[in-house]
Amino acid sequence: MFLAGVVGALLVVTSAVLLTDRGKSDTAPVAARPSASPSHPAPAPVPPAGVKCVAASCAGQDPEVMGCSDQLVRTVGSVKVGVAVVEVRYSKTCGAAWARLRQVAPGDRVRIGAGAAAQEAVVAGARRDVYTKMLAVAGPAAAKACATLKDGRSGCATGTATTGR
């Protein structure tokens, strides 16, 4: 009886080995998709019509000339300094921020900064509103706009994370 049990077990194991696929398949293996890597980066997103820069290529550029203003921009932070208002302006489409100073007087200054990124500054002339060039930013909360009025008063607005553009 013992011998019959051993022979039966061997037959079951042998049948299982012969009848299984042992890792083989009738179909060819699917080739792995190439992934983005430093040597083969993913293609950059194509900006909408009229937008001439995205992220780093916007740094130091005029937001109006580069198509980053109008419907593509939001004010994500503001503070009143005297009668002037300093704003952080942000375009998600362009991945950039800039400062705008409204109701200015000649000699008022505004600047934009983002962490260690270079700051752009502008001095108001005879115009009522002035704005800086753009800085590439990771998001609206990374930007800070500061104004110094001719009379010495100053204030800063920090961007806040928002949804939307």
C-alpha positions in Angstrom: 0.0 0.0 0.0 2.8 2.3 0.9 4.5 1.6 -2.4 1.2 2.3 -4.4 0.9 5.7 -2.6 4.5 6.7 -3.5 3.9 5.7 -7.2 0.6 7.5 -7.3 2.2 10.7 -5.9 5.1 10.5 -8.4 2.5 10.1 -11.2 0.6 13.2 -10.0 3.8 15.3 -9.8 5.1 14.1 -13.2 1.7 14.8 -14.8 1.6 18.3 -13.3 5.1 19.1 -14.6 4.4 17.8 -18.1 1.0 19.4 -18.4 2.0 22.9 -17.1 3.4 25.7 -19.4 6.5 26.1 -17.2 6.6 29.8 -18.0 6.2 29.5 -21.8 3.5 31.4 -23.7 2.0 31.3 -27.1 2.2 35.0 -27.4 5.4 37.1 -27.8 6.3 39.2 -24.8 5.2 42.8 -24.8 8.0 45.3 -25.2 8.4 47.6 -22.3 7.5 51.3 -23.0 10.4 53.6 -22.9 10.2 55.9 -19.8 11.3 59.5 -19.5 14.9 59.7 -18.2 17.4 62.5 -18.0 18.9 61.4 -21.3 15.4 61.2 -22.9 13.2 63.7 -21.2 9.4 63.7 -21.7 8.4 66.2 -24.4 7.5 69.7 -23.1 3.9 70.6 -23.1 2.8 72.7 -26.1 1.5 76.1 -24.8 -1.8 77.5 -26.1 -1.9 79.8 -29.1 -0.4 83.2 -28.3 1.8 82.0 -25.4 5.4 82.3 -26.2 7.1 80.9 -23.2 6.7 78.3 -20.4 8.5 78.1 -17.0 12.2 78.8 -17.3 11.9 80.3 -20.7 9.6 83.0 -19.2 12.2 84.2 -16.7 13.1 87.9 -17.3 10.4 88.2 -20.0 7.5 90.7 -20.2 4.2 88.9 -19.3 2.2 90.9 -21.8 4.6 90.5 -24.7 4.9 86.7 -24.0 1.1 86.2 -23.9 1.0 85.2 -20.2 -1.5 87.9 -19.1 -5.2 88.5 -19.9 -7.3 85.4 -19.2 -4.2 83.3 -18.3 -3.3 85.3 -15.1 -4.7 85.5 -11.6 -3.8 87.8 -8.7 -2.8 85.3 -6.0 -1.8 87.7 -3.3 -2.1 91.5 -2.6 -1.5 94.0 0.1 -2.2 97.8 0.3 0.8 100.1 0.9 -0.4 103.6 1.4 -2.7 104.2 -1.5 -0.8 101.8 -3.7 -1.6 98.1 -4.0 1.2 95.5 -4.6 0.0 92.2 -6.2 1.5 88.8 -6.9 0.3 87.9 -10.4 0.6 84.2 -11.5 0.0 82.3 -14.7 -0.3 78.5 -14.3 -0.1 78.2 -18.1 3.2 80.0 -18.2 4.5 78.7 -14.9 5.6 82.2 -14.0 4.8 85.0 -11.5 5.4 88.7 -11.5 4.6 91.7 -9.4 2.2 94.5 -10.2 2.0 97.9 -8.4 -1.3 99.8 -8.8 -2.0 103.4 -8.1 1.7 104.4 -8.0 3.5 107.6 -7.8 6.8 108.4 -9.6 9.6 107.0 -7.6 7.7 104.0 -6.1 9.4 100.7 -6.5 8.1 97.1 -6.9 10.0 93.8 -7.0 9.3 90.1 -7.3 11.2 87.2 -5.7 10.8 83.5 -5.4 13.2 81.8 -2.9 16.7 82.2 -4.1 15.6 83.2 -7.6 16.7 86.6 -8.9 14.4 89.5 -8.2 13.1 91.8 -10.8 12.5 95.4 -9.8 10.9 98.3 -11.5 10.6 102.0 -10.6 7.4 103.8 -11.3 7.5 106.7 -13.7 4.5 108.7 -14.8 2.3 105.6 -15.3 -0.4 104.6 -12.9 0.3 100.9 -12.8 3.7 99.1 -13.2 4.7 95.5 -13.3 8.0 93.5 -13.2 9.3 90.9 -15.6 8.5 87.3 -14.9 10.1 84.7 -12.7 9.7 81.0 -13.2 8.0 79.5 -10.1 6.9 76.1 -9.0 3.5 77.5 -8.0 1.8 80.7 -6.8 2.9 80.2 -3.2 6.5 80.5 -4.2 6.3 84.1 -5.2 6.6 87.3 -3.1 6.0 90.8 -4.3 7.3 93.8 -2.4 6.8 97.5 -2.8 8.7 100.5 -1.4 7.0 103.8 -1.9 8.9 107.0 -2.5 7.9 108.2 1.0 9.6 105.1 2.6 6.5 103.0 3.4 6.8 99.4 2.3 4.9 96.1 2.2 5.0 92.7 0.7 2.3 90.3 -0.6 2.9 86.5 -0.7 1.2 84.3 -3.3 -1.1 81.7 -2.0 -1.9 78.3 -3.5 -5.1 78.5 -5.5 -6.9 76.3 -8.0 -7.7 77.4 -11.5 -5.3 79.1 -13.9 
